[in-house]
């Protein structure tokens, strides 16, 4: 599902009596999100990213602008009619319900537009196909044994996972007791004969009513066309959707537990399963990993990416963590004060920031920013010329920014471009971090990342520069200066 945001604006009214001005949370935002894309909305707290997400969800109404899902404008459509799945950062699970019931909850009163089918014939067809390989059925049931005992619950869970069938059908399969008989082939022949008789009875019922079915067991009208119907989901249909969503997020073994019995990462998976179970057109994630520890954050963000790629569902992911956004998103939008600063592929944005804000926001450690100027096509930081280009016009005040990996430490003194005072060396496994200072540096300390084999001493050191890691920005507009 393609999403288009057109001139989207959200203004929260102030209070003139208390001299509180209006607040523009989102200002004239224009974003196109491709079908099946995972887009990250990235920025500091208060930049408008969550407000944007809530407007897409329908939880907040825009002051101006339009929201389109494909060819349908949904700007003023109720949230429940937009076909969205929403995951909050606090999970919002019901503590008194099992995982199964939490995932199933959105389906309990959901009306569906579907085609009239014969569910009984569909089940018989599934059983006949499964029983073509009875040895596998027996193996699945026997392998479900816990401490040497086979239970109905354990076996039915194993059958559901193996054949992707409903729980009720798995229980019916278990009750055939194929794993307990010595002559299972005769037993299967007997079962198949019984299923054939059931199909004949159903066929007679339809013949008496002059109703026909097609090969997919859809009920046809007098013109031979399928019959649409609007109804609530059956218990078996709900079960099938819950089982499918649970397998997708890998929580199917926890369905009987309460949320309090799960880890934070597992609870977040339950929340994602609950959002996916309705098969939404769009998945919206609001800081979904912020309550997890570092290890779980890493694992869960990888799971989110896997799930998104498997489902191909258009996803909007709100985060303030650049590592999360850059590691799993197809595109990211960096926002500041409700305004889009740049939209691009994560690595492209890192390598080609359009403005100083984006350059400073992306990167760990952050980019190093120096005061500089341009004279005679040369860029100076203090008294040292760090680069030369005929494209550059004189400018008395610019920002010279250098990524931490953009310094070359092992150079001859006469080859150096920028002299820094190395104040501290910090070993970080395969790398070392150089903590440096310079009179023209804007910030606390300069951070440089170098290979651990690099030989650097404390004190004044001349550094070479990798020019593809150096960016210039206008001192007033903070926009990128190409060189």
C-alpha positions as CSV (number, residue, x, y, z in Angstrom):
1,X,0.0,0.0,0.0
2,X,1.5,3.3,-1.1
3,X,1.2,6.2,1.3
4,X,1.2,9.9,0.3
5,X,1.4,12.8,2.8
6,X,0.5,16.0,1.0
7,X,1.3,19.3,2.8
8,X,0.5,17.7,6.1
9,X,0.4,20.2,9.0
10,X,-0.6,19.9,12.6
11,X,-0.9,23.0,14.8
12,X,-1.8,22.7,18.5
13,X,-3.6,25.9,19.5
14,X,-2.1,28.0,22.3
15,X,-3.8,30.1,24.9
16,X,-3.9,33.8,24.2
17,X,-5.1,34.6,27.7
18,X,-1.9,33.0,29.1
19,X,0.2,34.3,26.3
20,X,0.9,30.8,25.1
21,X,1.4,30.8,21.3
22,X,0.2,28.1,18.8
23,X,2.6,25.2,18.4
24,X,3.3,23.8,14.9
25,X,4.1,20.2,15.6
26,X,4.3,19.2,11.9
27,X,4.7,21.8,9.1
28,X,3.9,21.3,5.4
29,X,5.2,17.7,5.3
30,X,5.3,16.0,1.9
31,X,6.4,12.3,1.9
32,X,5.8,9.5,-0.5
33,X,6.1,6.0,1.0
34,X,6.4,3.2,-1.6
35,X,4.3,0.1,-1.4
36,X,6.1,-2.5,0.8
37,X,8.6,0.0,2.0
38,X,9.9,0.3,5.6
39,X,10.2,4.0,6.2
40,X,11.8,5.4,9.4
41,X,10.8,8.7,10.9
42,X,13.9,9.9,12.7
43,X,14.6,12.8,14.9
44,X,15.0,14.2,18.4
45,X,12.1,14.4,21.0
46,X,9.6,17.0,19.9
47,X,10.4,16.9,16.2
48,X,6.9,15.8,15.2
49,X,7.6,12.2,14.2
50,X,5.0,10.6,16.5
51,X,2.4,13.3,15.7
52,X,2.9,12.4,12.0
53,X,2.4,8.7,12.8
54,X,-0.8,9.4,14.8
55,X,-2.1,11.5,11.9
56,X,-1.5,8.5,9.5
57,X,-3.2,6.3,12.0
58,X,-6.2,8.7,12.4
59,X,-5.6,9.2,16.1
60,X,-4.9,12.9,15.4
61,X,-6.6,15.1,12.8
62,X,-4.3,17.3,10.7
63,X,-4.9,21.0,10.7
64,X,-4.1,21.1,6.9
65,X,-3.1,18.6,4.2
66,X,-4.1,15.2,3.0
67,X,-3.3,11.6,3.7
68,X,-3.7,9.0,0.9
69,X,-3.5,5.2,1.1
70,X,-3.1,4.2,-2.6
71,X,-5.9,5.9,-4.5
72,X,-8.1,6.4,-1.4
73,X,-7.9,9.6,0.7
74,X,-8.1,8.7,4.4
75,X,-7.5,12.1,5.9
76,X,-10.8,12.1,7.8
77,X,-11.5,8.4,7.9
78,X,-11.9,6.8,11.3
79,X,-8.8,4.8,12.5
80,X,-10.7,1.5,12.5
81,X,-11.6,1.9,8.8
82,X,-8.1,2.7,7.6
83,X,-6.8,-0.9,7.8
84,X,-3.8,-0.1,10.0
85,X,-1.9,-2.0,12.7
86,X,-0.4,0.1,15.4
87,X,2.2,-0.9,17.9
88,X,3.0,1.4,20.9
89,X,6.2,1.6,22.9
90,X,4.5,0.4,26.1
91,X,3.0,-2.8,24.4
92,X,-0.5,-2.1,25.8
93,X,-1.2,-5.8,26.5
94,X,-4.1,-7.0,28.6
95,X,-2.4,-8.5,31.7
96,X,-5.4,-10.7,32.6
97,X,-5.5,-12.3,29.2
98,X,-3.3,-15.0,27.7
99,X,-1.0,-14.3,24.8
100,X,-3.5,-16.1,22.6
101,X,-6.4,-13.9,23.7
102,X,-4.3,-10.7,23.5
103,X,-3.5,-11.5,19.8
104,X,-7.1,-12.6,19.1
105,X,-8.7,-9.6,20.7
106,X,-8.8,-7.3,17.6
107,X,-10.7,-10.1,15.7
108,X,-13.5,-10.8,18.2
109,X,-15.9,-8.3,16.9
110,X,-14.4,-7.6,13.5
111,X,-16.7,-7.6,10.5
112,X,-15.3,-9.1,7.3
113,X,-16.3,-8.9,3.7
114,X,-15.7,-12.4,2.3
115,X,-17.0,-15.0,-0.1
116,X,-19.5,-17.6,1.1
117,X,-17.7,-21.0,1.4
118,X,-18.4,-24.4,2.9
119,X,-16.0,-24.6,5.8
120,X,-16.7,-28.3,6.5
121,X,-15.6,-29.3,3.0
122,X,-12.5,-27.2,3.3
123,X,-11.6,-29.1,6.5
124,X,-12.3,-32.4,4.9
125,X,-10.1,-31.5,2.0
126,X,-7.3,-30.5,4.3
127,X,-7.5,-33.8,6.3
128,X,-7.4,-35.8,3.1
129,X,-4.3,-34.0,1.9
130,X,-2.5,-34.4,5.3
131,X,-3.4,-38.1,5.5
132,X,-1.7,-38.9,2.2
133,X,1.5,-39.0,4.4
134,X,0.3,-40.7,7.6
135,X,3.9,-41.5,8.6
136,X,4.6,-37.8,9.0
137,X,1.5,-37.3,11.1
138,X,2.6,-40.1,13.4
139,X,6.1,-38.7,13.6
140,X,4.9,-35.2,14.5
141,X,2.6,-36.5,17.3
142,X,5.3,-38.7,18.8
143,X,7.9,-36.0,18.7
144,X,5.6,-33.7,20.6
145,X,5.9,-36.0,23.7
146,X,7.0,-34.2,26.9
147,X,8.9,-36.3,29.4
148,X,7.8,-39.4,27.5
149,X,4.1,-38.6,27.5
150,X,2.0,-37.5,24.6
151,X,-0.8,-35.0,25.4
152,X,-3.7,-33.7,23.3
153,X,-2.6,-30.1,23.8
154,X,1.1,-30.7,23.0
155,X,0.3,-32.9,19.9
156,X,-2.3,-30.4,18.6
157,X,0.2,-27.5,18.9
158,X,2.8,-29.6,17.0
159,X,0.2,-30.4,14.3
160,X,-0.8,-26.8,14.0
161,X,2.8,-25.7,13.5
162,X,3.5,-28.5,11.0
163,X,0.5,-28.2,8.8
164,X,-0.7,-24.6,9.5
165,X,-4.2,-25.7,10.3
166,X,-6.7,-24.6,13.0
167,X,-6.5,-26.0,16.5
168,X,-9.9,-27.7,16.1
169,X,-8.7,-29.6,13.0
170,X,-5.4,-30.5,14.7
171,X,-7.4,-32.0,17.6
172,X,-9.6,-34.0,15.2
173,X,-6.4,-35.3,13.6
174,X,-5.0,-36.3,17.0
175,X,-8.2,-38.1,17.9
176,X,-7.7,-40.5,15.0
177,X,-5.0,-42.0,17.3
178,X,-2.8,-43.1,14.4
179,X,0.2,-43.0,16.7
180,X,-1.4,-45.7,18.9
181,X,-2.3,-48.3,16.2
182,X,0.0,-50.9,14.8
183,X,-1.9,-51.1,11.4
184,X,-2.1,-47.4,10.7
185,X,-2.5,-47.9,6.9
186,X,-5.8,-49.7,7.5
187,X,-6.9,-47.0,9.9
188,X,-6.2,-44.3,7.3
189,X,-8.2,-46.2,4.7
190,X,-11.1,-46.3,7.1
191,X,-10.8,-42.6,7.9
192,X,-10.6,-41.6,4.3
193,X,-13.7,-43.7,3.5
194,X,-15.5,-42.0,6.3
195,X,-14.5,-38.5,5.0
196,X,-15.8,-39.5,1.5
197,X,-19.1,-40.4,3.0
198,X,-19.3,-37.0,4.8
199,X,-18.6,-35.3,1.5
200,X,-21.4,-37.2,-0.2
201,X,-23.9,-36.2,2.5
202,X,-22.9,-32.6,2.1
203,X,-23.2,-32.9,-1.7
204,X,-26.7,-34.3,-1.4
205,X,-27.7,-31.5,0.9
206,X,-26.6,-28.9,-1.7
207,X,-28.3,-30.8,-4.6
208,X,-31.6,-30.9,-2.7
209,X,-31.4,-27.1,-2.4
210,X,-30.1,-26.8,-6.1
211,X,-26.9,-25.0,-4.9
212,X,-23.6,-25.5,-6.6
213,X,-20.0,-25.2,-5.4
214,X,-16.8,-24.5,-7.3
215,X,-13.5,-26.3,-7.0
216,X,-12.5,-24.0,-4.1
217,X,-15.7,-24.9,-2.2
218,X,-17.2,-21.4,-2.8
219,X,-21.0,-21.3,-2.8
220,X,-22.3,-20.1,-6.2
221,X,-25.6,-18.3,-7.0
222,X,-28.0,-19.3,-9.8
223,X,-25.7,-17.5,-12.3
224,X,-22.7,-19.5,-11.2
225,X,-21.0,-16.6,-9.5
226,X,-19.6,-16.4,-5.9
227,X,-21.8,-14.9,-3.2
228,X,-20.3,-12.1,-1.1
229,X,-21.2,-11.9,2.6
230,X,-20.5,-9.6,5.5
231,X,-20.1,-11.4,8.8
232,X,-18.1,-11.9,12.0
233,X,-15.2,-14.3,11.9
234,X,-15.8,-17.8,13.2
235,X,-13.8,-19.3,16.1
236,X,-11.8,-21.4,13.6
237,X,-11.1,-18.5,11.4
238,X,-9.9,-16.5,14.4
239,X,-7.7,-19.4,15.5
240,X,-6.2,-19.7,12.1
241,X,-5.2,-16.0,12.0
242,X,-3.8,-16.1,15.5
243,X,-1.8,-19.2,14.8
244,X,-0.4,-17.6,11.6
245,X,0.5,-14.3,13.2
246,X,2.1,-16.1,16.2
247,X,4.2,-18.2,13.9
248,X,5.3,-15.2,12.0
249,X,6.6,-13.4,15.1
250,X,7.8,-16.7,16.7
251,X,5.6,-16.6,19.9
252,X,3.5,-19.7,19.1
253,X,5.0,-21.6,22.0
254,X,3.9,-18.9,24.4
255,X,0.2,-18.7,23.5
256,X,-1.0,-20.1,26.8
257,X,1.1,-17.8,29.0
258,X,0.2,-14.4,30.5
259,X,2.1,-11.3,29.5
260,X,3.8,-11.1,32.9
261,X,5.4,-14.5,32.2
262,X,7.2,-13.1,29.2
263,X,10.4,-11.1,28.7
264,X,10.2,-7.5,27.3
265,X,11.2,-8.7,23.8
266,X,8.5,-11.4,23.8
267,X,5.9,-9.0,25.0
268,X,6.8,-6.7,22.1
269,X,6.4,-9.6,19.7
270,X,2.9,-10.2,21.1
271,X,2.1,-6.5,20.4
272,X,3.4,-6.9,16.9
273,X,1.4,-10.1,16.4
274,X,-1.8,-8.4,17.6
275,X,-1.2,-5.6,15.1
276,X,-0.6,-8.0,12.2
277,X,-3.4,-10.4,13.0
278,X,-6.0,-8.3,11.1
279,X,-3.7,-8.3,8.0
280,X,-3.6,-4.5,7.9
281,X,-2.7,-2.5,4.8
282,X,-0.2,-0.4,6.8
283,X,1.8,-1.2,10.0
284,X,2.7,1.7,12.2
285,X,5.4,1.3,14.9
286,X,5.8,4.1,17.6
287,X,9.2,3.7,19.3
288,X,8.6,-0.1,19.6
289,X,12.0,-0.8,21.1
290,X,12.6,2.0,23.5
291,X,11.6,-0.1,26.6
292,X,14.1,-3.0,25.8
293,X,17.7,-3.4,26.9
294,X,20.5,-3.1,24.3
295,X,20.7,-6.8,23.5
296,X,16.9,-7.2,23.1
297,X,16.7,-4.1,21.1
298,X,19.2,-5.5,18.6
299,X,17.4,-8.9,18.4
300,X,13.9,-7.3,18.1
301,X,14.8,-4.8,15.4
302,X,16.2,-7.7,13.3
303,X,12.9,-9.5,13.9
304,X,10.9,-6.5,12.8
305,X,12.9,-6.3,9.6
306,X,12.4,-10.0,9.0
307,X,8.6,-9.8,9.6
308,X,8.3,-6.7,7.3
309,X,10.2,-8.4,4.5
310,X,8.1,-11.6,4.8
311,X,4.8,-9.8,4.8
312,X,5.8,-7.0,2.4
313,X,3.5,-4.7,4.4
314,X,4.1,-0.9,4.1
315,X,5.6,0.1,7.5
316,X,6.3,3.4,9.2
317,X,8.8,3.1,12.0
318,X,9.2,6.0,14.5
319,X,12.4,6.2,16.5
320,X,14.9,8.7,17.9
321,X,17.7,6.0,17.7
322,X,19.7,6.4,14.5
323,X,21.2,2.9,14.7
324,X,17.7,1.4,14.7
325,X,16.6,3.5,11.7
326,X,19.8,3.0,9.7
327,X,20.0,-0.7,10.2
328,X,16.5,-1.8,9.2
329,X,14.8,1.0,7.1
330,X,14.7,1.2,3.3
331,X,14.4,5.0,3.6
332,X,14.6,7.4,6.5
333,X,13.1,10.9,7.0
334,X,15.1,13.1,9.4
335,X,12.8,15.7,11.1
336,X,13.4,18.8,13.1
337,X,10.7,21.0,14.6
338,X,8.1,19.4,12.5
339,X,9.9,19.9,9.2
340,X,11.5,17.3,7.0
341,X,15.3,18.0,6.8
342,X,16.1,15.2,4.4
343,X,14.7,11.9,3.0
344,X,17.0,9.3,1.5
345,X,18.4,5.8,1.9
346,X,20.2,5.5,5.3
347,X,23.7,5.1,3.9
348,X,23.2,7.7,1.2
349,X,22.1,10.2,3.8
350,X,25.1,9.4,6.0
351,X,27.5,9.9,3.1
352,X,25.7,12.9,1.6
353,X,23.9,15.1,4.3
354,X,22.1,18.0,2.8
355,X,22.4,20.3,5.9
356,X,24.3,20.6,9.1
357,X,21.5,19.2,11.3
358,X,21.4,15.9,9.4
359,X,25.2,15.7,9.4
360,X,25.3,16.2,13.2
361,X,22.3,13.9,13.9
362,X,23.6,10.9,12.0
363,X,26.7,9.1,13.2
364,X,28.2,7.6,16.4
365,X,30.4,9.2,17.5
366,X,28.9,12.4,16.0
367,X,30.6,14.3,13.3
368,X,33.2,16.8,14.3
369,X,32.3,20.4,13.6
370,X,34.9,23.2,13.1
371,X,34.6,26.9,12.4
372,X,36.2,27.7,9.1
373,X,36.3,30.1,6.1
374,X,36.9,30.1,2.4
375,X,39.6,32.3,0.9
376,X,40.9,32.1,-2.7
377,X,39.2,28.7,-3.3
378,X,40.9,27.3,-0.2
379,X,39.1,26.1,3.0
380,X,40.8,27.1,6.2
381,X,40.4,25.9,9.8
382,X,42.4,28.4,11.8
383,X,45.6,29.0,9.9
384,X,45.6,25.6,8.1
385,X,44.3,25.0,4.6
386,X,42.4,21.7,4.7
387,X,41.3,21.5,1.1
388,X,41.3,23.4,-2.2
389,X,38.6,23.5,-4.9
390,X,37.9,25.9,-7.8
391,X,34.2,25.5,-7.1
392,X,34.5,27.4,-3.8
393,X,33.7,31.1,-3.5
394,X,35.0,33.2,-0.7
395,X,33.0,32.9,2.5
396,X,34.1,34.3,5.9
397,X,32.1,31.9,8.0
398,X,31.4,28.2,7.2
399,X,31.2,25.0,9.1
400,X,33.8,22.3,8.3
401,X,32.7,18.9,9.4
402,X,34.7,15.7,9.5
403,X,33.4,12.2,10.3
404,X,35.3,10.4,13.1
405,X,36.6,7.9,10.5
406,X,37.7,10.7,8.2
407,X,41.1,11.4,9.8
408,X,44.3,9.7,8.7
409,X,46.7,9.5,11.6
410,X,49.9,8.0,10.3
411,X,51.2,10.8,8.0
412,X,54.5,12.6,7.7
413,X,54.4,16.0,9.5
414,X,54.8,17.8,6.1
415,X,51.8,15.9,4.7
416,X,49.4,16.8,7.4
417,X,46.4,19.0,6.8
418,X,45.0,19.6,10.2
419,X,46.9,19.8,13.5
420,X,45.1,18.6,16.6
421,X,46.1,18.1,20.2
422,X,45.7,14.5,21.1
423,X,44.6,14.4,24.7
424,X,43.6,10.8,25.3
425,X,43.7,7.4,23.6
426,X,40.9,4.9,24.4
427,X,41.2,1.3,23.2
428,X,38.0,-0.2,21.9
429,X,39.0,-3.7,20.8
430,X,39.8,-3.6,17.1
431,X,39.7,0.3,17.1
432,X,41.0,3.1,19.2
433,X,39.3,6.3,19.9
434,X,41.4,9.5,19.9
435,X,40.1,12.3,22.0
436,X,41.4,15.6,20.7
437,X,41.0,19.3,20.9
438,X,41.4,22.3,18.6
439,X,40.7,26.1,19.1
440,X,38.2,26.2,16.2
441,X,36.3,23.1,17.2
442,X,32.6,23.6,18.2
443,X,31.8,21.3,21.0
444,X,33.4,19.5,23.9
445,X,36.0,17.1,22.5
446,X,36.9,15.9,19.0
447,X,36.4,12.1,18.5
448,X,38.5,10.2,16.0
449,X,38.1,6.4,15.2
450,X,41.3,4.7,14.0
451,X,42.5,1.1,13.6
452,X,44.0,-0.3,16.8
453,X,47.4,-0.7,15.1
454,X,47.6,3.0,14.4
455,X,50.6,4.6,16.2
456,X,49.7,7.9,17.7
457,X,51.2,9.8,20.6
458,X,49.8,12.4,22.9
459,X,50.3,16.0,22.0
460,X,50.3,17.9,18.7
461,X,49.7,15.6,15.7
462,X,49.1,16.4,12.1
463,X,46.3,14.5,10.5
464,X,45.5,13.9,6.9
465,X,41.8,13.9,5.8
466,X,39.7,11.6,3.7
467,X,37.9,14.2,1.6
468,X,34.8,11.9,1.1
469,X,34.3,12.2,4.9
470,X,34.6,16.0,4.9
471,X,31.5,18.2,4.4
472,X,31.1,22.0,4.2
473,X,28.1,24.0,5.3
474,X,27.1,27.6,5.0
475,X,27.5,29.5,8.2
476,X,24.1,31.2,7.9
477,X,21.8,28.7,6.2
478,X,23.6,25.6,7.3
479,X,23.1,24.1,3.9
480,X,25.7,21.9,2.2
481,X,28.4,23.6,0.1
482,X,29.6,21.4,-2.7
483,X,33.3,21.3,-3.5
